[in-house]
């Protein structure tokens, strides 16, 4: 079984910073892409950032220049450094990963974390 466990959410003032972490554990053979999505109340889920193994990061338009995604392949962990936070960044942030498991089906399976709340408010 595979689990994605997130940490690092919380309450921060506008202009502040937070760092989210997501660690994948279990019967993992390989991880293709790791990243973050978010869902604000009453809004659709949107891509925040993702990074393919050995590739360049990809960001949602609303966070470009403020957020940075990175991953530690040895630890099967992805990070999201969030700077210059705005009230509109308030959402539940979900870790996402495409993982090949062993034993398991051929190819990569998509997994989600349980979500961590980020609230930006004064």
C-alpha positions in Angstrom: 0.0 0.0 0.0 1.1 3.6 -0.6 0.4 6.6 1.6 1.1 10.3 1.0 1.4 12.2 4.3 1.3 16.0 4.2 2.5 18.4 6.8 3.2 22.1 7.2 -0.1 23.8 6.8 -1.5 26.4 9.1 -2.5 30.0 9.6 -0.2 32.8 8.2 -0.5 36.5 7.7 -0.6 38.0 4.2 2.9 38.4 2.9 4.1 35.5 5.0 5.6 32.1 4.1 4.9 28.5 4.7 6.5 25.3 3.6 4.5 22.1 2.9 6.0 18.7 2.8 4.6 15.4 1.5 6.3 12.1 2.1 5.3 9.0 0.1 5.7 5.6 1.8 4.9 2.0 1.1 5.6 -0.5 -1.7 7.1 2.1 -4.1 9.0 1.1 -7.2 9.2 4.5 -8.9 7.6 7.9 -8.7 7.1 9.8 -12.0 5.6 13.0 -10.9 4.9 14.6 -7.5 3.1 17.9 -6.9 0.4 19.9 -5.2 -3.2 20.8 -6.0 -5.5 23.0 -4.0 -9.2 23.6 -3.5 -10.6 26.7 -2.1 -14.2 26.8 -0.8 -16.7 26.9 -3.7 -14.0 26.6 -6.3 -12.6 23.8 -8.5 -9.4 22.0 -7.7 -6.5 23.6 -9.4 -2.9 22.7 -10.1 -0.4 24.6 -7.8 2.9 23.0 -8.9 4.3 19.7 -10.0 7.7 18.3 -10.8 8.6 15.3 -12.9 11.6 13.2 -11.9 14.6 14.7 -13.6 12.4 17.5 -15.1 11.6 21.1 -14.6 8.8 22.3 -12.4 5.4 23.3 -13.7 3.4 26.0 -11.9 -0.2 27.3 -12.0 -0.4 30.8 -13.3 -1.5 32.3 -9.9 1.5 31.1 -8.0 4.3 31.7 -10.5 7.2 33.7 -9.0 5.9 33.1 -5.4 5.9 29.4 -4.9 8.7 26.9 -5.5 8.3 23.1 -5.7 11.2 20.7 -5.1 11.6 17.0 -4.4 14.0 14.7 -2.7 14.0 11.4 -4.6 15.9 9.6 -1.9 13.2 10.4 0.6 10.3 10.2 -1.8 9.3 13.6 -0.6 8.0 16.7 -2.3 8.1 20.2 -0.9 6.2 23.4 -1.6 7.8 26.6 -0.5 5.1 29.3 -0.5 6.2 32.9 -0.2 4.3 36.3 -0.5 1.1 34.5 0.5 -2.2 36.2 -0.3 -5.7 35.6 1.2 -6.7 34.1 -2.1 -4.1 31.3 -1.5 -6.4 30.1 1.3 -7.3 26.5 0.4 -6.9 22.9 1.3 -3.6 21.7 -0.4 -3.4 18.2 -1.6 -0.3 16.2 -2.4 -0.5 14.2 -5.6 1.9 11.6 -7.0 2.0 9.1 -9.9 3.6 6.0 -8.4 4.6 2.6 -9.7 4.0 0.0 -7.0 5.5 -3.4 -6.4 3.8 -5.7 -6.6 1.1 -3.9 -8.5 -0.4 -3.1 -11.9 1.8 -2.1 -14.8 2.4 1.6 -15.2 1.8 4.5 -12.8 -1.1 4.9 -10.4 -2.3 8.3 -9.1 -2.3 8.8 -5.4 -3.6 11.7 -3.2 -2.8 12.8 0.3 -5.5 13.7 2.8 -5.0 17.4 2.4 -3.6 20.2 4.7 -5.3 23.5 5.3 -3.5 26.7 4.5 -5.2 29.9 5.7 -3.9 33.3 4.9 -5.5 36.0 7.0 -4.6 38.9 9.2 
